[in-house]
């Protein structure tokens, strides 16, 4: 055997034990008559000692040739260490080496294999296999494994069955762009890699599997960022004979279980807010509720006061920043410049200082008196010593801008503690979104999401059946229908610390409703049959009511690990251009392969 123990388990109780260890040379310290080597493996570091007076001469001289990252095996005796290191579990002992075998030599690595390395991100991505040897990356991968195991344990204990679904599937027109794969055996035809196993998990419910899950790779050809990769992993789940409440309760339970088992944190409250409330109160549908700074709408108090910027705005809205009343003019101007950046896009910003004596000082004192500004303070829940920042313009755009400012201020003020966890549910999303440019509806989630069963028509005060509203809307292709705009999806998102970590819905499970949905989305009958005929056919054979949810494992693990970026929790991630710089992919394929696939590459 190569080792009797690993490099992280020996301690004072093992003194005088004969052991065999194997691993990588972390570093060596040659003092002439004495040579110390730190031996590293996945489990830790053990110090080796080669003593001129106690070690075989051949072994002693061979130890002097060891370089960083050499792979070696040693045999020796555990002895007490004179200069103890309390920072590592093995710090009380060292190994007096009697035998040394070099299993493999190594080039000098392009960066130091240390917790604090001298390697930049690009070079570490290129040599990812070396980066994994570093504790931060290694521990992140082990952390991911622990989370995944707890997920499997929790769901398996609730009788969920793990079922694999295919990777080579059919391309569908909804969602992000597909990655496509040519078929050699079916000339001119292509598979697509799944953006999610959505239709397959619905078919498993038709098949009677009742409770399904899998931890599965998904693929989307979309623009990348710190928390997005072209291939990502979902905790994908589906259940039959359930309503929304059943699903929310089960996955609240999963989140509680993970926070308790992984972080040692008990979380009792999972607030539920509607999509409309989230947008009006926080400016986005994945709010971070670890801190306040809720939006206060100011149209009632800010308009019709001879300030044309506000008078012509669809929305005037502000937030109160706790303790920021002492900001200097330089700090305020810096924030105004920040919101004017192209990434945010505001044209300017108004501020109000809430003085400790109950008076106010603002950048618009010319137009508003103390009573007006007191109303602003009340609407934004500002206290003496706070600062109110106000934006205005088109409603949706302005809310998004103020949301970005809210998050930036919270970061600067240290209000986003990565060891504090505040989960919530966002519900009642719009079923469909109107695309004014293309004069058509798009599904807010996906076309298999069920609408709520009834809709209150506020225009006629009648209670209309959702099926009737869908049927009427399906006749008005290319036109916007106020009744359709009222429809809410039976959908829900789990949000944790300002990140959407999961989402799902109750699904459509009958053919008629699904056909109406396809019509509303602009599918012809032929297109719907060509793309989703297999699902429509399955619905005719007794599809049960069903619904589900998918958690993004990469993002969930990163948040639990206290990080914003998901890359360190993925063994071999892509960069922001979707490239694996380690293996240099994607890459061209040779002409013989193209010819076999009957594909011509024409790059203008």
N, C-alpha and C positions, 0 to 999 in steps of 0.2 A: 504494500500500500504506500501511497505517496505521503500520507500524513495520518498521525494518530490523533491529533488535535488541530483545531483551527487557531488563527493568530489572535483571537479575541477572548479566549476562554481560560487561559492559564492564570493562576494566582498563587498566593502564598501557600495554599493548601496542597499545591502540586510540587513543592520543593523536594528535591532529591528524586523526582520521577524522571525516568528515561522517556523522551518524546521524539516524535518525528513531525516536522513542520514543512510546509511548502508554500511558496508565494512569490511576490515580487519584491525586489530591493527598493525600498522607499529612499533611503539615503545611507551613507556609511561615513564613519569618522575614524580615520587612520591616525593613531598616535605613535606609530612606530612599533612599540612593543605590545601595543594593545589596539585592537580594531573592533569597533562596534558597528553593527548593521541593524537597521530597522527593517523587519520583514513584514510585509503587508499582504493581507488577502481581504475578501469581502467582509470579514467579521471584525477586523481590527489590526493592530500592530503589536508585534512582540520584538523586544530587543534581543539581538544575538551578540555574544561576546567571543572573540577569538583572542586568546591570551598566549603570548609567545612562550610563557613558562609552563602552560598547562595544555596547550593545543598541539596536536601533531604538526610537525614542521611543514609537511606538504599541504595540509589543510590550511595552515596559517598563511602560507604564501599564495595559495589559490584565492583566499578571501580578499587579498589585496587587489585582485584583478576584477572584482565585481563592479559593475557599473549600474547606474540608475535603471530600473525596470528589468534587470536580468531576472529570469525565472529560475529559482533555486529550490533545492530540497536540503534540509539539514537534519541531522540526528544529534542529540545531546542531552544534557542533564539540566533540569530546572534548578536554578540557584537563586539565593536572595540578592536583590539588587542593592548596591551601596547607595547610589544617588536615586532615590525613589521618585517616580513621576505620578503624582496624585491625579493628573488630568486624564489618564487612560486606565481602563480596567486591569491591564497587565503591568501596571507601573511599579509593582512591588517585586517583580521577578525579572530574570533574564535567562537565556539559554547558553550554557557553556557548550560550544559546538565541538563535537568529536568527528563528525563526518559531514562533508559538503559536496553536493552534486550540482553542477550547473546544468539545468534542464534546457535552457535556451538563453542565448545572449539577446541584447536589445540595442537598437540605435538610441542615441540620446533623443528623448521626446521633444517635440517642438514647443512645448510649454510645460511648466512645472505641474506635477501631479500632486497638488496641494489644495486645501480648502479655498485658500485665497491664491488663485493662480495668476500668472503673468500673461496668460493667453487670452486674446480677444475672442469675441463670439464667432467670427468667421473661421478662424483657425481651429477653434474647438469643435465647430460643426464639421469641418473637413476631417478631423481626427476624432470623431465621436466615440469610437471604441476606447480611446485613451481618456476622454472626458468622463466616461462612465466609471472609470477607476476612482475618480474624485468623490469624496464623501457627499457633497451636495447633490450631485446627480444620482449617485448610487442610492442614497437614502430616499430620494424622490421616487425612484422606481420601486424600491421596497415599500414605500408608503402607498403607492398606487396599488401594489399587489394586496396590501392589507385591506384597503378600501374595497377592492373587487371581491375579496374573499368574504368580507362582512356582508356585502350586497347579496352574494350567492347564498350565504347562510340564512339571512333574513327571509329572502324570497322562497327558498326551498322549504323552510320551516312553515311557510304559509301554503304549501302544496303547489307552488308554481313549478312548471316543468320547463327545463331549458331545451329549446329546439333550435337547430341551425337552419337558416334560410339561405337561398342561393346568392352568390355574388355575380353571376352572369345572368342578367335579366333583360327586360325589354325597356327601351327608352320611352319616357313619358314626357309630355310637354310642360308639366307644371313644376314650379320650384326653380332651383338653380340650374345651371347648365350641367349636363351629364358628362361623365367620362365614358367614352365609347371604345369598344373592343371589336376589331374585325373578326369575322368567323371564316376560317379557312374552308370548312366543310360545307358552308352555305354561302356561295359566292355572292358578293355584293350586299351582304347583310351583316348587321352589327348587333352585338350585345351592348348593354349599358351596365356600368357598375351602380349599385343601388345607392340612392340618396338617403333612403331609409327602407326598412323591410315592411313598409306600411301595408301594402295589399296582401303580402304573405301572412302577416299576423292576423289580418282580418279573415283570411281563408282558413287559418288554423282554428279560429273561433267557429267558422262554419263546420269545420271538421270535428268539433266537439272537444278540443283540447282544454277549453275552459279557463285555464290560467297558464299563460306562456310568458317566458322571458328569455332573453339572451344578451350577453355582452358582446356587441357586434360592431364590426367596421362599417362605416358609411363613407360615401364619396360625393363631394360637391366641387364643381369647377367654378370657384368664385374668388373674389379678391380676398387676400389674406391679411391677417393682423396678429397681434400678440396672442389672442385667445381663439384663433381660428386656423385650422390646417385643412389641406385638401382631402386628407383621409383622417377621420376622427372616429371616436368610439362612443357608442350609445349603450345605456342600460335600457333595453327595449322591452316593454311589457304590454300585455293585452289580457283582458278578462271578459268573460261572457256573463250575461244575466246580472249586470251591475248598472248602477246609476252614478252620477257624478260624485255624490257624497261618499259612496263606497271607495272610489278611487282616491279621493283626497285623503280619506282616513288611512288607507294602506300606505300611501307614500309620505304622509306626515310621519307615520310610524317608522318608515325606512330612514327618513332624515333624522328623526330623534335617535334611532338606533346608531347611525353613523356618528353623530355628534357625541353621543355618550361613549361608544366603544373606541372611537378614534381619537377624540379630543378630551374625553372626560367631562363633557359639558351637558347639563340638563337644560333642555329648552321646552317650555310649556306652551307658549303662545305661538300660534301660526295665524296672524291676522289675515283676513280675507277682504280684499278691496276689489272694486270693479275696474275695468279698463278705463271707463270715463273718469272715475275718481283719481286713478293713478295719473292720467294725462293732465287733469286740471290741477292736481295738488303737487305733482313732482315733475311734470313735463315729459315723462317717458313711462313705458309700460313695464319697466324693471327697476323700480325705485329702491334706493338704499335707505332703509329706515333706521340705521344705527344712530342717526342724528336727525334733527328737526329741519329748520329752514323750509317749511312748507310754503307753497306759493300763496300769495294773497292777490286776488284780482281787484284792480283799482279803477276800472272804468267809471264806476259810480261816483268816485271821489276825485278823479283826476281829469275827467273830460269837462268840456264847457267852461273852462277857466282861462280862455285866451292863450292857451299854450298849444299852437297848431300841431306840433309833433304828436301829442296825445289825442287831440281832437279828431285827427284823421286816422287813428290806429284802430284796427279791429279789436286788439287786446292791449291793455296796459296791466302789467303784472310785476310783482316784486317779491323779494325775499328779505327777511331780517337775519343779519349775520351776527351771531352772539359775540359780544365783547369787542366788536370791530369799530366802535365809535371813536376809538383813539387812532384810527388809521390816519397817516399823514397824507397830504395832498399828492405826494409822489407815489405812495402806495395806491391811492385811488386812481390816479392817472395810469398806473401800470395795469390795473384791472380793466380800465376802459380800453386800453390798447389790446389787452388779452381778448376781450369779447369782439373787438373789431377785426381780429385775425380772420383770414379766409375760412379756416376750419370751423369757426363759430358763425361769423357773418353778420354780427350786429352793426348798426350804423352809429351807435353811441349808447350812453348809459347815464341815467340820472341817479344821484345818491342823496340820502338824507341821514344826517347824524342825529341820533337820539341822545340829547344831552342829559346828564344826571339830574338837572333841575327841572326836567319836564318840558324844556323848550327844544326846538329843532332847528337845524341849520342844513340847508339843501342847496343844490346847484340850480334850483328853479325857484328861489325865494321871491323872485320878481312876480311870479304868477300865483303862488300859493301861500296862504297865511298859516299861522301856527295851528289853527283848528283844522284846516285841510290836512296838514301833515300828521296831526294827531289821528285822524281817520285812517291815513295810510298805515300808521303804526299799529292801530287796532286790527286792521285787515291782515297785516303780515305777522301779528303777534309779537311785535318788537317791544323790547324793554329798554329802560334807560341804560345807556352805554353800548347799545347795539348800533349797527349801520344797516340802512335799507338800500338795496340796489334795485333799480326799476328799469325794465326794458319794455318796448312797445313795438307793434307792427302786426303783420298777419298772425292769426292765433297759433296755428300749428308751428310755424317757423319760430315765433317768439318763445313759445314754451320749450322748444328744443334748445334754443340759445340759453335760456335761463337755467335749464337743467344742466347744461354743460358747465355753466358758471357755478352752480350749486355744488357740483362734484369737485370742481377745482378748488373752491374755497374750503370744502370739507377736508380735502387732502392737505392743503396748506395749514389748516388749523389742527391737524392731527385727530380728526373725528372719525377716521376710517380705520379703526383698530383691527388688524387682521386676526386677532385672537378673540374678537367679539363676533357673534353670529346672530343675524336677525332675519330669519326666513319669513316668507309670506306667500299667499296665493293671490294671483290676479285672475279674475274671472270675467265672464260676460263680454268677451271680445266681439267686435262686429263680425258678422258672418262673412260679409263680402266688402271689398273696397272698390270704389269707382275710379276708373282710370279715365280722366277727362280727355287726355290726348288721344287715346285709342278708342274712346267711347265704348268701354266694355267693363265688366266686373271681373275682379280677381278674387280668389279665395284668400281670406286673411291667414288661415292656417294651411289647409289643403282641401281638395274637393270632396273628401270623404267625411268631413266634419259635419255632424248633425246640428241643425238649428234648434233652438229651444222650441218646445212644443207649441206654444201660443205666442202671439204678439199683440200688444195693445196698440191699436191704431189711434194715435193721439189727434189725428185730423178729424175723425168721425166719431171718436169715443166708442167704437165698436170693438168687440173681441173677435178677431179673425183667426181662423186656423192657419197655421204656418204653411200647410200644404197648399191652401188656396192662394196665399201670398206668393209662394214659389211658382205656382201654376200661372198666375197672372203675370209675374215678372218674366217668366220664360217666353211669353208672347211678345215682349217688348225689347227684344235683342237690339242693342245699339242705343237704347234709351235708358235714362236714369229713372228709377222708380222710388218715390219717397217711402213706400211700404217696405221695399227691399232694404233700404238704408236703415230701417228700424230693427231689422232682424239681428239678434245676437246669436253667436255660436255657443253651443254647449261645450265650451273649451275652457282651458285653465292652464296657467303657467305657474311653476314654482320658481320663486326669486329668492336668492340668497346674497346678501351684501351687495346689492346693485347689479347682480348678474342673473340672467335667466339660466337656471341650471336644468330645467326640464319643462316639458309642456305636453299636453295631450288633449283629448276630447272624447266625448261620446260619439260613436260613428253612425253614419247612415247604414241601416241594415235591410232596407227594402228597395226593390228595383225601381219603383215609380219615383220615389223621392230622389234617388241617385240620378235617374234620367233627367229630372227637372233641374237638379244642380248642374249637371253637365250642360244643359241647354242655356241656363243662366250665364255660364262661363264661356259661352260662344262655341261649344262643340256642336258640330252637326251630328245627326244620329249615326252616320257612317264613321265619323272620327271617333265618337265615343265607343262604338262597337269595336273598332280596330285597336284602340288603345286599352280599353278596359272591359272588353266583352267577357273575358274569363271571370271577372269579379261579378258582373251583372248576371251571368249564367249561374254562378254559385249562389247568389241571393235567392234564386228561384227554388232552391232545394232546402229551404228551412234555415235561414240565417238567424241566429239568436241576437237579441239586443247585446251590444258589446261596446267596450271603450277601453282606452289605454293611455299610456304615458311613456315618454322616453326622457331619461336623464342624460345629459352630456357628461360622460365619465371624465374626460380630460379636464373640463372646466370645474367640475365638482371636486376632483382631487386637488387641483391647483388652489381652489378657495380654501378647502380644508387644510391644505399645506401652507396657507398664509401668503400665497403668491398671486399676482395678476396674470402672469404669462403661463401658458400650458406647456411650453417646449421642454422644460426640464423634467416634466412628468411623462414624456414620451421618449422611448428608447432611441429612435432614429427619426427625428422630426425633419420637416422641410423648412426652407427659409421663406422669406416673404414673397419670393418669386415662384414658389412652389417647387423649388429644386432641392434635390438631395445632393449636396455638394460633396459628400463623402464618396458616393458611388457614381457621381456625375450623371444623374437622371433628372428629367427625361433626356433621351439621346436619340440620334438618328439610328435607323435600322438599315441593314445592308440591302442591296438591290435584289438579292435572291429571295429574301423574305417578302419584300414588297411585291415581287413578281408572283410569288406563290399565293399571296393574298389578293392579287389583281388590283393593287392600289398604285396610283401615280401621285407623286408629291409635286405640287406646283406652288412654289413660294414666289410671289411677285416681288 
